[in-house]
Amino acid sequence: MSGIPANVLATGSNEEVFDLLGQELSRRLPDRDAPQFVSEIRKLPPGLRAMAATYELDVSLSLDDFGWHFGNWHNEELAKETAIGLEELGAAELAGFFREAFNHALEYWSELGSENWMKWYHGSKLEEAVMPLNRAAWALLKERWNGIFSYWVEYARQHPEKIGAKYDA
């Protein structure tokens, strides 16, 4: 039977817990780019659902910014799941930044969905509008062990039942 061993959540290092969470998500969601990805994550326990929905945002904020995230992951339903996921994980402040950035992005949604959105984005009004939010998010995440993934580990330790942890008899 698969599942995350509860004893590792209690005694493992942050890296061990994070690796287990990543392995579990990979097992349950083998194709992150599939059109049905959002419907698939909605079938997961609440914690894993939140983690799956926030994974790409961590990558985006590590390499780029909020605006770039919405261009790369141009899916309103996924954006909504990401905001809900951040809240579930206890990242309320970051969720607020994300929601505000998403509201700005919606004003330019057709541009973000265009073939040349990457050229359009640099120097755009959207990039300008989300820059203060990017800075605030980067500052918040810089203080954490591993960006958004630190919320995953904290959540898993606090709520093992919400990630499908199994207990040894």
C-alpha positions in Angstrom: 0.0 0.0 0.0 1.3 3.4 -0.9 1.2 6.4 1.4 3.4 8.6 3.4 4.7 7.0 6.5 3.6 9.1 9.5 6.7 8.2 11.4 8.9 10.0 8.8 6.7 13.1 9.1 7.4 13.1 12.8 11.1 12.3 12.8 12.5 12.9 9.3 14.4 16.0 8.1 12.6 18.7 6.1 14.3 17.3 3.0 13.1 13.7 3.7 9.5 14.9 4.3 9.6 17.1 1.2 11.0 14.1 -0.9 8.2 11.8 0.3 5.6 14.4 -0.5 7.1 14.8 -4.0 7.2 11.1 -4.6 3.6 10.7 -3.5 2.4 13.5 -5.8 4.4 12.0 -8.7 2.8 8.7 -8.0 -0.7 10.1 -7.9 -0.2 12.6 -10.7 2.1 11.2 -13.3 1.3 13.7 -16.0 1.2 17.3 -14.7 0.7 18.8 -18.1 -2.4 16.8 -19.0 -5.6 18.7 -19.7 -7.4 17.0 -16.9 -4.7 18.0 -14.3 -7.1 20.3 -12.3 -9.8 17.7 -12.2 -7.2 15.1 -11.1 -5.9 17.2 -8.2 -9.4 17.8 -7.0 -9.6 14.1 -6.2 -6.6 14.2 -3.8 -6.8 14.7 0.0 -6.9 18.4 0.8 -3.2 18.7 1.7 -1.9 16.9 -1.4 -4.4 18.9 -3.5 -3.0 22.1 -2.1 0.6 20.9 -2.7 -0.1 19.9 -6.3 -1.8 23.2 -7.0 1.1 25.3 -5.6 4.1 23.4 -7.1 4.4 25.4 -10.3 4.0 28.7 -8.4 7.1 27.9 -6.4 9.0 27.2 -9.6 7.7 30.4 -11.1 8.6 32.6 -8.2 12.0 30.9 -8.0 12.8 31.6 -11.6 10.5 34.4 -12.7 7.5 36.2 -11.2 3.7 36.2 -10.9 3.0 37.5 -14.4 5.3 34.9 -16.0 3.5 32.3 -13.9 0.1 33.2 -15.4 1.6 33.1 -18.9 3.2 29.7 -18.4 0.2 28.3 -16.5 -2.6 30.0 -18.4 -5.5 28.3 -16.7 -8.0 30.2 -14.6 -9.2 27.0 -12.7 -5.6 26.2 -11.8 -5.1 29.7 -10.6 -8.1 29.4 -8.4 -6.9 26.1 -7.1 -3.5 27.6 -6.4 -5.0 30.4 -4.3 -7.1 27.9 -2.3 -4.1 25.7 -1.9 -2.0 28.5 -0.5 -4.7 29.2 2.1 -5.0 25.5 2.9 -1.2 25.3 3.5 -1.3 28.3 5.9 0.3 30.7 3.4 -2.4 33.4 3.8 -0.1 36.3 3.2 1.3 34.8 0.0 -2.3 33.8 -1.1 -3.2 37.5 -0.8 -0.3 38.5 -3.1 -1.2 35.7 -5.5 -4.9 36.7 -5.7 -4.0 40.4 -6.3 -1.6 39.4 -9.0 -4.2 37.1 -10.5 -6.7 40.0 -10.6 -4.2 42.1 -12.5 -3.5 39.1 -14.8 -7.2 38.7 -15.6 -7.1 42.2 -17.1 -4.6 40.9 -19.7 -5.7 37.3 -19.9 -6.0 37.3 -23.7 -2.4 38.7 -24.1 -1.1 36.1 -21.6 -2.7 33.4 -23.7 -1.3 34.6 -27.0 1.4 32.9 -28.9 3.9 35.8 -28.3 3.0 36.5 -24.7 6.6 36.2 -23.6 7.7 39.1 -25.8 4.6 41.1 -24.8 5.1 40.6 -21.1 8.4 42.3 -20.6 7.8 46.0 -20.2 4.0 45.5 -20.1 1.6 47.2 -17.7 1.0 43.8 -16.1 4.7 43.4 -15.3 4.7 46.8 -13.8 1.5 46.2 -11.8 2.7 42.9 -10.3 6.2 44.0 -9.5 5.4 45.2 -6.0 3.6 41.9 -5.3 6.6 39.9 -6.7 9.0 41.8 -4.4 6.7 41.2 -1.4 6.4 37.5 -2.2 10.2 37.1 -2.8 11.0 38.7 0.5 8.5 36.5 2.3 9.8 33.3 0.7 13.4 34.2 1.1 13.0 33.9 4.9 11.7 30.3 4.6 13.6 27.1 4.4 12.7 26.2 0.8 10.1 28.7 -0.5 6.6 27.5 -0.8 7.8 23.9 -0.2 8.4 24.8 3.4 4.7 25.3 3.8 4.2 21.7 2.5 6.5 20.3 5.1 5.0 22.3 8.0 1.5 21.3 6.8 2.3 17.6 6.5 3.8 17.5 10.0 0.7 19.3 11.4 -2.0 17.5 9.4 -0.8 14.1 8.4 -4.4 12.9 8.1 -4.9 15.5 5.3 -2.2 14.1 3.1 -3.1 10.4 3.4 -0.3 9.5 5.9 -0.4 5.9 7.0 0.3 4.7 10.5 2.3 1.6 11.3 0.4 -0.8 13.5 
